[in-house]
Amino acid sequence: METGFAHSLGKAALVAAIMFAQPSHAQEDWRQVGSVAHLPALAGDYFALDSREVGRTYHIFVRLPEGYDAKPDARYPVVYMLDGDSTFPMLAPMHLLMHYDDKLPEAILVGIAYGSFDPSINKRHIDYRLKMDDGTPGGSPQFLDMLEKELVPRIEAKFRTDPDRRVLVGQSRGGSAVLQAAWRKPGLFWGHLASNPGREFETRLLYGMDLPPPDKPRNGYLILASGSADWDYLRGTAIEWRDAIAARDDLPWDTRFVNVPGGTHAADLGNAYRAAMRIMFGTPE
């Protein structure tokens, strides 16, 4: 999906980027200026992460649970969202509404954003790939190292998190990165949601389908969500994953396949997120 997903949510993300993005000297008072101060469903924090592992800057948006300051002893699951330029302004308010309607536990939501859809700035086509179309190395190893060594420790040092309940969410090529994280960084995340993930360059399979299980104790979830109206080649590969992976009992996660009836490639991440969160946190149907 390299451009389709980005442009399908472009307007919403552009608004969020304008609201959130502040010059570095103004980051401390971002909540007091601009329209973001009047959006409580997105309230929390923002910081720029200058990654040594990747060599680029990411914009990190944090939505804190309602009543966070009033409950100093409470700790919360953390949901890390790839493609945060689009996914954070969409899923952060949705999580709050799921807390109301589905009794989903409140969580700290972290959007990992680039600050633009311009490919000269937005490097998702590199960060989420192990190998590029021309056979040269992608940037996924460095990106996953950034998550493990820089972002997760910073979030856990700054906020009251539950380190046993980290969740990683990705859509399309971001879903590929979620699968890569599950196999290559086992134990870093407890829950994984790969929504309509892309295939790997060399194998034309979803990552992990041809690999042995990671060596880790069985714990947590690996959930693949697939829209029934996704692009034919991706839908077909997702069904192959369902048949080859979801039924296995030798993997170190509770592995599930979520079918999204009528779901298209880019526009049904919200439905996939709702279904996966209900599975992970055991909320009633």
C-alpha positions as protocol buffer text, in pm:
chain_id: "A"
residue {
  index: 1
  type: MET
  ca { x: 0 y: 0 z: 0 }
}
residue {
  index: 2
  type: GLU
  ca { x: 287 y: 249 z: 2 }
}
residue {
  index: 3
  type: THR
  ca { x: 82 y: 558 z: -82 }
}
residue {
  index: 4
  type: GLY
  ca { x: -282 y: 449 z: -64 }
}
residue {
  index: 5
  type: PHE
  ca { x: -298 y: 422 z: 313 }
}
residue {
  index: 6
  type: ALA
  ca { x: -120 y: 750 z: 366 }
}
residue {
  index: 7
  type: HIS
  ca { x: -342 y: 948 z: 135 }
}
residue {
  index: 8
  type: SER
  ca { x: -665 y: 783 z: 250 }
}
residue {
  index: 9
  type: LEU
  ca { x: -615 y: 941 z: 592 }
}
residue {
  index: 10
  type: GLY
  ca { x: -413 y: 1236 z: 477 }
}
residue {
  index: 11
  type: LYS
  ca { x: -650 y: 1515 z: 563 }
}
residue {
  index: 12
  type: ALA
  ca { x: -706 y: 1399 z: 921 }
}
residue {
  index: 13
  type: ALA
  ca { x: -337 y: 1350 z: 979 }
}
residue {
  index: 14
  type: LEU
  ca { x: -248 y: 1686 z: 826 }
}
residue {
  index: 15
  type: VAL
  ca { x: -483 y: 1858 z: 1068 }
}
residue {
  index: 16
  type: ALA
  ca { x: -327 y: 1667 z: 1358 }
}
residue {
  index: 17
  type: ALA
  ca { x: 23 y: 1750 z: 1238 }
}
residue {
  index: 18
  type: ILE
  ca { x: -59 y: 2120 z: 1223 }
}
residue {
  index: 19
  type: MET
  ca { x: -213 y: 2106 z: 1569 }
}
residue {
  index: 20
  type: PHE
  ca { x: 71 y: 1912 z: 1731 }
}
residue {
  index: 21
  type: ALA
  ca { x: 384 y: 2015 z: 1550 }
}
residue {
  index: 22
  type: GLN
  ca { x: 563 y: 2298 z: 1724 }
}
residue {
  index: 23
  type: PRO
  ca { x: 915 y: 2434 z: 1680 }
}
residue {
  index: 24
  type: SER
  ca { x: 1159 y: 2275 z: 1922 }
}
residue {
  index: 25
  type: HIS
  ca { x: 1174 y: 2587 z: 2138 }
}
residue {
  index: 26
  type: ALA
  ca { x: 796 y: 2576 z: 2186 }
}
residue {
  index: 27
  type: GLN
  ca { x: 756 y: 2209 z: 2278 }
}
residue {
  index: 28
  type: GLU
  ca { x: 722 y: 2273 z: 2650 }
}
residue {
  index: 29
  type: ASP
  ca { x: 403 y: 2479 z: 2614 }
}
residue {
  index: 30
  type: TRP
  ca { x: 240 y: 2294 z: 2322 }
}
residue {
  index: 31
  type: ARG
  ca { x: -66 y: 2210 z: 2533 }
}
residue {
  index: 32
  type: GLN
  ca { x: -134 y: 2575 z: 2603 }
}
residue {
  index: 33
  type: VAL
  ca { x: -128 y: 2701 z: 2245 }
}
residue {
  index: 34
  type: GLY
  ca { x: -326 y: 2620 z: 1935 }
}
residue {
  index: 35
  type: SER
  ca { x: -634 y: 2411 z: 1889 }
}
residue {
  index: 36
  type: VAL
  ca { x: -485 y: 2094 z: 2040 }
}
residue {
  index: 37
  type: ALA
  ca { x: -548 y: 2243 z: 2384 }
}
residue {
  index: 38
  type: HIS
  ca { x: -918 y: 2197 z: 2313 }
}
residue {
  index: 39
  type: LEU
  ca { x: -905 y: 1829 z: 2211 }
}
residue {
  index: 40
  type: PRO
  ca { x: -918 y: 1628 z: 2535 }
}
residue {
  index: 41
  type: ALA
  ca { x: -945 y: 1294 z: 2353 }
}
residue {
  index: 42
  type: LEU
  ca { x: -587 y: 1351 z: 2232 }
}
residue {
  index: 43
  type: ALA
  ca { x: -451 y: 1509 z: 2549 }
}
residue {
  index: 44
  type: GLY
  ca { x: -116 y: 1393 z: 2679 }
}
residue {
  index: 45
  type: ASP
  ca { x: 232 y: 1481 z: 2563 }
}
residue {
  index: 46
  type: TYR
  ca { x: 459 y: 1532 z: 2265 }
}
residue {
  index: 47
  type: PHE
  ca { x: 834 y: 1511 z: 2214 }
}
residue {
  index: 48
  type: ALA
  ca { x: 1077 y: 1484 z: 1927 }
}
residue {
  index: 49
  type: LEU
  ca { x: 1293 y: 1171 z: 1934 }
}
residue {
  index: 50
  type: ASP
  ca { x: 1629 y: 1220 z: 1765 }
}
residue {
  index: 51
  type: SER
  ca { x: 1720 y: 859 z: 1702 }
}
residue {
  index: 52
  type: ARG
  ca { x: 2083 y: 755 z: 1703 }
}
residue {
  index: 53
  type: GLU
  ca { x: 1987 y: 406 z: 1591 }
}
residue {
  index: 54
  type: VAL
  ca { x: 1814 y: 531 z: 1275 }
}
residue {
  index: 55
  type: GLY
  ca { x: 1979 y: 869 z: 1230 }
}
residue {
  index: 56
  type: ARG
  ca { x: 1651 y: 1059 z: 1190 }
}
residue {
  index: 57
  type: THR
  ca { x: 1394 y: 1242 z: 1401 }
}
residue {
  index: 58
  type: TYR
  ca { x: 1052 y: 1101 z: 1490 }
}
residue {
  index: 59
  type: HIS
  ca { x: 759 y: 1293 z: 1631 }
}
residue {
  index: 60
  type: ILE
  ca { x: 612 y: 1111 z: 1931 }
}
residue {
  index: 61
  type: PHE
  ca { x: 254 y: 1185 z: 2038 }
}
residue {
  index: 62
  type: VAL
  ca { x: 120 y: 1048 z: 2365 }
}
residue {
  index: 63
  type: ARG
  ca { x: -241 y: 1023 z: 2472 }
}
residue {
  index: 64
  type: LEU
  ca { x: -279 y: 972 z: 2849 }
}
residue {
  index: 65
  type: PRO
  ca { x: -577 y: 800 z: 3011 }
}
residue {
  index: 66
  type: GLU
  ca { x: -859 y: 1000 z: 3160 }
}
residue {
  index: 67
  type: GLY
  ca { x: -783 y: 1070 z: 3525 }
}
residue {
  index: 68
  type: TYR
  ca { x: -413 y: 991 z: 3482 }
}
residue {
  index: 69
  type: ASP
  ca { x: -298 y: 1268 z: 3717 }
}
residue {
  index: 70
  type: ALA
  ca { x: -564 y: 1183 z: 3976 }
}
residue {
  index: 71
  type: LYS
  ca { x: -449 y: 819 z: 4003 }
}
residue {
  index: 72
  type: PRO
  ca { x: -79 y: 838 z: 4090 }
}
residue {
  index: 73
  type: ASP
  ca { x: -53 y: 468 z: 4173 }
}
residue {
  index: 74
  type: ALA
  ca { x: -216 y: 337 z: 3856 }
}
residue {
  index: 75
  type: ARG
  ca { x: -15 y: 178 z: 3577 }
}
residue {
  index: 76
  type: TYR
  ca { x: -142 y: 135 z: 3225 }
}
residue {
  index: 77
  type: PRO
  ca { x: -89 y: -78 z: 2915 }
}
residue {
  index: 78
  type: VAL
  ca { x: 89 y: 104 z: 2634 }
}
residue {
  index: 79
  type: VAL
  ca { x: -18 y: 85 z: 2269 }
}
residue {
  index: 80
  type: TYR
  ca { x: 253 y: 188 z: 2022 }
}
residue {
  index: 81
  type: MET
  ca { x: 113 y: 291 z: 1683 }
}
residue {
  index: 82
  type: LEU
  ca { x: 321 y: 285 z: 1367 }
}
residue {
  index: 83
  type: ASP
  ca { x: 232 y: 544 z: 1100 }
}
residue {
  index: 84
  type: GLY
  ca { x: 132 y: 770 z: 1386 }
}
residue {
  index: 85
  type: ASP
  ca { x: 76 y: 1060 z: 1145 }
}
residue {
  index: 86
  type: SER
  ca { x: -251 y: 888 z: 1054 }
}
residue {
  index: 87
  type: THR
  ca { x: -316 y: 623 z: 1315 }
}
residue {
  index: 88
  type: PHE
  ca { x: -275 y: 831 z: 1631 }
}
residue {
  index: 89
  type: PRO
  ca { x: -544 y: 1094 z: 1559 }
}
residue {
  index: 90
  type: MET
  ca { x: -778 y: 814 z: 1452 }
}
residue {
  index: 91
  type: LEU
  ca { x: -722 y: 543 z: 1715 }
}
residue {
  index: 92
  type: ALA
  ca { x: -650 y: 752 z: 2024 }
}
residue {
  index: 93
  type: PRO
  ca { x: -1008 y: 889 z: 2048 }
}
residue {
  index: 94
  type: MET
  ca { x: -1143 y: 551 z: 1942 }
}
residue {
  index: 95
  type: HIS
  ca { x: -967 y: 381 z: 2233 }
}
residue {
  index: 96
  type: LEU
  ca { x: -1137 y: 624 z: 2470 }
}
residue {
  index: 97
  type: LEU
  ca { x: -1478 y: 543 z: 2321 }
}
residue {
  index: 98
  type: MET
  ca { x: -1402 y: 170 z: 2346 }
}
residue {
  index: 99
  type: HIS
  ca { x: -1322 y: 228 z: 2712 }
}
residue {
  index: 100
  type: TYR
  ca { x: -1672 y: 371 z: 2751 }
}
residue {
  index: 101
  type: ASP
  ca { x: -1865 y: 117 z: 2543 }
}
residue {
  index: 102
  type: ASP
  ca { x: -1657 y: -202 z: 2545 }
}
residue {
  index: 103
  type: LYS
  ca { x: -1508 y: -166 z: 2894 }
}
residue {
  index: 104
  type: LEU
  ca { x: -1163 y: -177 z: 2738 }
}
residue {
  index: 105
  type: PRO
  ca { x: -896 y: -86 z: 2993 }
}
residue {
  index: 106
  type: GLU
  ca { x: -761 y: 265 z: 2959 }
}
residue {
  index: 107
  type: ALA
  ca { x: -414 y: 278 z: 2807 }
}
residue {
  index: 108
  type: ILE
  ca { x: -130 y: 510 z: 2720 }
}
residue {
  index: 109
  type: LEU
  ca { x: -130 y: 549 z: 2341 }
}
residue {
  index: 110
  type: VAL
  ca { x: 192 y: 639 z: 2160 }
}
residue {
  index: 111
  type: GLY
  ca { x: 192 y: 754 z: 1798 }
}
residue {
  index: 112
  type: ILE
  ca { x: 523 y: 725 z: 1614 }
}
residue {
  index: 113
  type: ALA
  ca { x: 500 y: 989 z: 1341 }
}
residue {
  index: 114
  type: TYR
  ca { x: 723 y: 1133 z: 1071 }
}
residue {
  index: 115
  type: GLY
  ca { x: 561 y: 1476 z: 1050 }
}
residue {
  index: 116
  type: SER
  ca { x: 488 y: 1457 z: 679 }
}
residue {
  index: 117
  type: PHE
  ca { x: 371 y: 1230 z: 398 }
}
residue {
  index: 118
  type: ASP
  ca { x: 651 y: 1360 z: 173 }
}
residue {
  index: 119
  type: PRO
  ca { x: 878 y: 1059 z: 104 }
}
residue {
  index: 120
  type: SER
  ca { x: 1181 y: 1277 z: 162 }
}
residue {
  index: 121
  type: ILE
  ca { x: 1069 y: 1297 z: 527 }
}
residue {
  index: 122
  type: ASN
  ca { x: 834 y: 1001 z: 575 }
}
residue {
  index: 123
  type: LYS
  ca { x: 1059 y: 696 z: 551 }
}
residue {
  index: 124
  type: ARG
  ca { x: 803 y: 423 z: 622 }
}
residue {
  index: 125
  type: HIS
  ca { x: 902 y: 264 z: 291 }
}
residue {
  index: 126
  type: ILE
  ca { x: 1247 y: 209 z: 443 }
}
residue {
  index: 127
  type: ASP
  ca { x: 1180 y: 168 z: 814 }
}
residue {
  index: 128
  type: TYR
  ca { x: 926 y: -111 z: 772 }
}
residue {
  index: 129
  type: ARG
  ca { x: 1121 y: -320 z: 522 }
}
residue {
  index: 130
  type: LEU
  ca { x: 1404 y: -567 z: 560 }
}
residue {
  index: 131
  type: LYS
  ca { x: 1488 y: -554 z: 190 }
}
residue {
  index: 132
  type: MET
  ca { x: 1402 y: -300 z: -76 }
}
residue {
  index: 133
  type: ASP
  ca { x: 1263 y: -385 z: -419 }
}
residue {
  index: 134
  type: ASP
  ca { x: 1611 y: -353 z: -573 }
}
residue {
  index: 135
  type: GLY
  ca { x: 1753 y: -603 z: -324 }
}
residue {
  index: 136
  type: THR
  ca { x: 1938 y: -350 z: -108 }
}
residue {
  index: 137
  type: PRO
  ca { x: 1889 y: -361 z: 271 }
}
residue {
  index: 138
  type: GLY
  ca { x: 1592 y: -185 z: 420 }
}
residue {
  index: 139
  type: GLY
  ca { x: 1587 y: 0 z: 750 }
}
residue {
  index: 140
  type: SER
  ca { x: 1375 y: -234 z: 963 }
}
residue {
  index: 141
  type: PRO
  ca { x: 1661 y: -362 z: 1186 }
}
residue {
  index: 142
  type: GLN
  ca { x: 1757 y: -9 z: 1283 }
}
residue {
  index: 143
  type: PHE
  ca { x: 1394 y: 94 z: 1330 }
}
residue {
  index: 144
  type: LEU
  ca { x: 1324 y: -200 z: 1560 }
}
residue {
  index: 145
  type: ASP
  ca { x: 1640 y: -116 z: 1755 }
}
residue {
  index: 146
  type: MET
  ca { x: 1508 y: 238 z: 1793 }
}
residue {
  index: 147
  type: LEU
  ca { x: 1188 y: 103 z: 1945 }
}
residue {
  index: 148
  type: GLU
  ca { x: 1372 y: -128 z: 2184 }
}
residue {
  index: 149
  type: LYS
  ca { x: 1664 y: 90 z: 2289 }
}
residue {
  index: 150
  type: GLU
  ca { x: 1529 y: 446 z: 2263 }
}
residue {
  index: 151
  type: LEU
  ca { x: 1152 y: 488 z: 2248 }
}
residue {
  index: 152
  type: VAL
  ca { x: 1024 y: 220 z: 2485 }
}
residue {
  index: 153
  type: PRO
  ca { x: 1276 y: 306 z: 2761 }
}
residue {
  index: 154
  type: ARG
  ca { x: 1192 y: 676 z: 2729 }
}
residue {
  index: 155
  type: ILE
  ca { x: 818 y: 616 z: 2750 }
}
residue {
  index: 156
  type: GLU
  ca { x: 858 y: 387 z: 3050 }
}
residue {
  index: 157
  type: ALA
  ca { x: 1085 y: 633 z: 3228 }
}
residue {
  index: 158
  type: LYS
  ca { x: 843 y: 921 z: 3179 }
}
residue {
  index: 159
  type: PHE
  ca { x: 500 y: 760 z: 3226 }
}
residue {
  index: 160
  type: ARG
  ca { x: 340 y: 504 z: 3458 }
}
residue {
  index: 161
  type: THR
  ca { x: 334 y: 208 z: 3224 }
}
residue {
  index: 162
  type: ASP
  ca { x: 270 y: -163 z: 3267 }
}
residue {
  index: 163
  type: PRO
  ca { x: 575 y: -315 z: 3095 }
}
residue {
  index: 164
  type: ASP
  ca { x: 401 y: -652 z: 3078 }
}
residue {
  index: 165
  type: ARG
  ca { x: 129 y: -509 z: 2853 }
}
residue {
  index: 166
  type: ARG
  ca { x: 304 y: -341 z: 2560 }
}
residue {
  index: 167
  type: VAL
  ca { x: 115 y: -359 z: 2230 }
}
residue {
  index: 168
  type: LEU
  ca { x: 242 y: -277 z: 1880 }
}
residue {
  index: 169
  type: VAL
  ca { x: -6 y: -184 z: 1605 }
}
residue {
  index: 170
  type: GLY
  ca { x: 67 y: -146 z: 1234 }
}
residue {
  index: 171
  type: GLN
  ca { x: -128 y: -124 z: 908 }
}
residue {
  index: 172
  type: SER
  ca { x: -18 y: -242 z: 562 }
}
residue {
  index: 173
  type: ARG
  ca { x: 360 y: -206 z: 544 }
}
residue {
  index: 174
  type: GLY
  ca { x: 339 y: -112 z: 911 }
}
residue {
  index: 175
  type: GLY
  ca { x: 173 y: -449 z: 967 }
}
residue {
  index: 176
  type: SER
  ca { x: 479 y: -610 z: 812 }
}
residue {
  index: 177
  type: ALA
  ca { x: 692 y: -429 z: 1070 }
}
residue {
  index: 178
  type: VAL
  ca { x: 470 y: -567 z: 1349 }
}
residue {
  index: 179
  type: LEU
  ca { x: 531 y: -922 z: 1226 }
}
residue {
  index: 180
  type: GLN
  ca { x: 904 y: -850 z: 1203 }
}
residue {
  index: 181
  type: ALA
  ca { x: 901 y: -721 z: 1561 }
}
residue {
  index: 182
  type: ALA
  ca { x: 725 y: -1035 z: 1682 }
}
residue {
  index: 183
  type: TRP
  ca { x: 990 y: -1266 z: 1536 }
}
residue {
  index: 184
  type: ARG
  ca { x: 1300 y: -1047 z: 1562 }
}
residue {
  index: 185
  type: LYS
  ca { x: 1233 y: -881 z: 1900 }
}
residue {
  index: 186
  type: PRO
  ca { x: 1047 y: -1156 z: 2087 }
}
residue {
  index: 187
  type: GLY
  ca { x: 935 y: -1038 z: 2428 }
}
residue {
  index: 188
  type: LEU
  ca { x: 958 y: -667 z: 2352 }
}
residue {
  index: 189
  type: PHE
  ca { x: 582 y: -647 z: 2298 }
}
residue {
  index: 190
  type: TRP
  ca { x: 311 y: -853 z: 2464 }
}
residue {
  index: 191
  type: GLY
  ca { x: 50 y: -784 z: 2198 }
}
residue {
  index: 192
  type: HIS
  ca { x: 90 y: -750 z: 1822 }
}
residue {
  index: 193
  type: LEU
  ca { x: -171 y: -636 z: 1569 }
}
residue {
  index: 194
  type: ALA
  ca { x: -77 y: -659 z: 1202 }
}
residue {
  index: 195
  type: SER
  ca { x: -363 y: -520 z: 994 }
}
residue {
  index: 196
  type: ASN
  ca { x: -359 y: -607 z: 621 }
}
residue {
  index: 197
  type: PRO
  ca { x: 20 y: -652 z: 631 }
}
residue {
  index: 198
  type: GLY
  ca { x: 240 y: -636 z: 325 }
}
residue {
  index: 199
  type: ARG
  ca { x: 449 y: -923 z: 193 }
}
residue {
  index: 200
  type: GLU
  ca { x: 824 y: -961 z: 212 }
}
residue {
  index: 201
  type: PHE
  ca { x: 1025 y: -882 z: -102 }
}
residue {
  index: 202
  type: GLU
  ca { x: 1209 y: -1213 z: -143 }
}
residue {
  index: 203
  type: THR
  ca { x: 956 y: -1472 z: -27 }
}
residue {
  index: 204
  type: ARG
  ca { x: 625 y: -1306 z: -121 }
}
residue {
  index: 205
  type: LEU
  ca { x: 507 y: -1434 z: 216 }
}
residue {
  index: 206
  type: LEU
  ca { x: 410 y: -1253 z: 532 }
}
residue {
  index: 207
  type: TYR
  ca { x: 708 y: -1228 z: 763 }
}
residue {
  index: 208
  type: GLY
  ca { x: 757 y: -1535 z: 980 }
}
residue {
  index: 209
  type: MET
  ca { x: 560 y: -1783 z: 767 }
}
residue {
  index: 210
  type: ASP
  ca { x: 880 y: -1962 z: 664 }
}
residue {
  index: 211
  type: LEU
  ca { x: 1070 y: -1921 z: 992 }
}
residue {
  index: 212
  type: PRO
  ca { x: 1102 y: -2134 z: 1307 }
}
residue {
  index: 213
  type: PRO
  ca { x: 930 y: -2001 z: 1621 }
}
residue {
  index: 214
  type: PRO
  ca { x: 1124 y: -1749 z: 1830 }
}
residue {
  index: 215
  type: ASP
  ca { x: 1277 y: -1886 z: 2147 }
}
residue {
  index: 216
  type: LYS
  ca { x: 1063 y: -1727 z: 2419 }
}
residue {
  index: 217
  type: PRO
  ca { x: 806 y: -1843 z: 2673 }
}
residue {
  index: 218
  type: ARG
  ca { x: 450 y: -1857 z: 2545 }
}
residue {
  index: 219
  type: ASN
  ca { x: 285 y: -1528 z: 2639 }
}
residue {
  index: 220
  type: GLY
  ca { x: 80 y: -1256 z: 2474 }
}
residue {
  index: 221
  type: TYR
  ca { x: -88 y: -1228 z: 2135 }
}
residue {
  index: 222
  type: LEU
  ca { x: -7 y: -1219 z: 1766 }
}
residue {
  index: 223
  type: ILE
  ca { x: -315 y: -1109 z: 1573 }
}
residue {
  index: 224
  type: LEU
  ca { x: -341 y: -1068 z: 1199 }
}
residue {
  index: 225
  type: ALA
  ca { x: -647 y: -881 z: 1072 }
}
residue {
  index: 226
  type: SER
  ca { x: -749 y: -905 z: 708 }
}
residue {
  index: 227
  type: GLY
  ca { x: -1026 y: -721 z: 526 }
}
residue {
  index: 228
  type: SER
  ca { x: -1229 y: -948 z: 300 }
}
residue {
  index: 229
  type: ALA
  ca { x: -1211 y: -676 z: 32 }
}
residue {
  index: 230
  type: ASP
  ca { x: -836 y: -617 z: 66 }
}
residue {
  index: 231
  type: TRP
  ca { x: -629 y: -636 z: -251 }
}
residue {
  index: 232
  type: ASP
  ca { x: -652 y: -990 z: -388 }
}
residue {
  index: 233
  type: TYR
  ca { x: -286 y: -1081 z: -354 }
}
residue {
  index: 234
  type: LEU
  ca { x: -267 y: -962 z: 7 }
}
residue {
  index: 235
  type: ARG
  ca { x: -599 y: -1122 z: 101 }
}
residue {
  index: 236
  type: GLY
  ca { x: -479 y: -1449 z: -46 }
}
residue {
  index: 237
  type: THR
  ca { x: -154 y: -1438 z: 147 }
}
residue {
  index: 238
  type: ALA
  ca { x: -341 y: -1351 z: 466 }
}
residue {
  index: 239
  type: ILE
  ca { x: -558 y: -1660 z: 420 }
}
residue {
  index: 240
  type: GLU
  ca { x: -240 y: -1864 z: 374 }
}
residue {
  index: 241
  type: TRP
  ca { x: -114 y: -1718 z: 704 }
}
residue {
  index: 242
  type: ARG
  ca { x: -442 y: -1813 z: 872 }
}
residue {
  index: 243
  type: ASP
  ca { x: -410 y: -2171 z: 758 }
}
residue {
  index: 244
  type: ALA
  ca { x: -35 y: -2203 z: 823 }
}
residue {
  index: 245
  type: ILE
  ca { x: 14 y: -1997 z: 1139 }
}
residue {
  index: 246
  type: ALA
  ca { x: -308 y: -1928 z: 1328 }
}
residue {
  index: 247
  type: ALA
  ca { x: -377 y: -2297 z: 1391 }
}
residue {
  index: 248
  type: ARG
  ca { x: -30 y: -2377 z: 1527 }
}
residue {
  index: 249
  type: ASP
  ca { x: 22 y: -2448 z: 1895 }
}
residue {
  index: 250
  type: ASP
  ca { x: 404 y: -2433 z: 1896 }
}
residue {
  index: 251
  type: LEU
  ca { x: 430 y: -2055 z: 1868 }
}
residue {
  index: 252
  type: PRO
  ca { x: 509 y: -1836 z: 2169 }
}
residue {
  index: 253
  type: TRP
  ca { x: 188 y: -1633 z: 2139 }
}
residue {
  index: 254
  type: ASP
  ca { x: -184 y: -1687 z: 2130 }
}
residue {
  index: 255
  type: THR
  ca { x: -211 y: -1648 z: 1753 }
}
residue {
  index: 256
  type: ARG
  ca { x: -538 y: -1530 z: 1599 }
}
residue {
  index: 257
  type: PHE
  ca { x: -677 y: -1441 z: 1258 }
}
residue {
  index: 258
  type: VAL
  ca { x: -943 y: -1166 z: 1247 }
}
residue {
  index: 259
  type: ASN
  ca { x: -1160 y: -1143 z: 938 }
}
residue {
  index: 260
  type: VAL
  ca { x: -1303 y: -795 z: 875 }
}
residue {
  index: 261
  type: PRO
  ca { x: -1612 y: -849 z: 657 }
}
residue {
  index: 262
  type: GLY
  ca { x: -1614 y: -603 z: 368 }
}
residue {
  index: 263
  type: GLY
  ca { x: -1293 y: -448 z: 500 }
}
residue {
  index: 264
  type: THR
  ca { x: -1074 y: -267 z: 249 }
}
residue {
  index: 265
  type: HIS
  ca { x: -699 y: -222 z: 262 }
}
residue {
  index: 266
  type: ALA
  ca { x: -670 y: 115 z: 433 }
}
residue {
  index: 267
  type: ALA
  ca { x: -1008 y: 220 z: 568 }
}
residue {
  index: 268
  type: ASP
  ca { x: -1080 y: -53 z: 824 }
}
residue {
  index: 269
  type: LEU
  ca { x: -794 y: -26 z: 1071 }
}
residue {
  index: 270
  type: GLY
  ca { x: -1043 y: 96 z: 1330 }
}
residue {
  index: 271
  type: ASN
  ca { x: -1248 y: -223 z: 1298 }
}
residue {
  index: 272
  type: ALA
  ca { x: -934 y: -436 z: 1316 }
}
residue {
  index: 273
  type: TYR
  ca { x: -816 y: -245 z: 1623 }
}
residue {
  index: 274
  type: ARG
  ca { x: -1145 y: -289 z: 1804 }
}
residue {
  index: 275
  type: ALA
  ca { x: -1159 y: -662 z: 1737 }
}
residue {
  index: 276
  type: ALA
  ca { x: -796 y: -718 z: 1837 }
}
residue {
  index: 277
  type: MET
  ca { x: -815 y: -513 z: 2158 }
}
residue {
  index: 278
  type: ARG
  ca { x: -1123 y: -707 z: 2267 }
}
residue {
  index: 279
  type: ILE
  ca { x: -934 y: -1031 z: 2216 }
}
residue {
  index: 280
  type: MET
  ca { x: -621 y: -918 z: 2398 }
}
residue {
  index: 281
  type: PHE
  ca { x: -796 y: -767 z: 2696 }
}
residue {
  index: 282
  type: GLY
  ca { x: -1086 y: -1009 z: 2719 }
}
residue {
  index: 283
  type: THR
  ca { x: -1366 y: -757 z: 2692 }
}
residue {
  index: 284
  type: PRO
  ca { x: -1719 y: -890 z: 2635 }
}
residue {
  index: 285
  type: GLU
  ca { x: -1864 y: -927 z: 2288 }
}
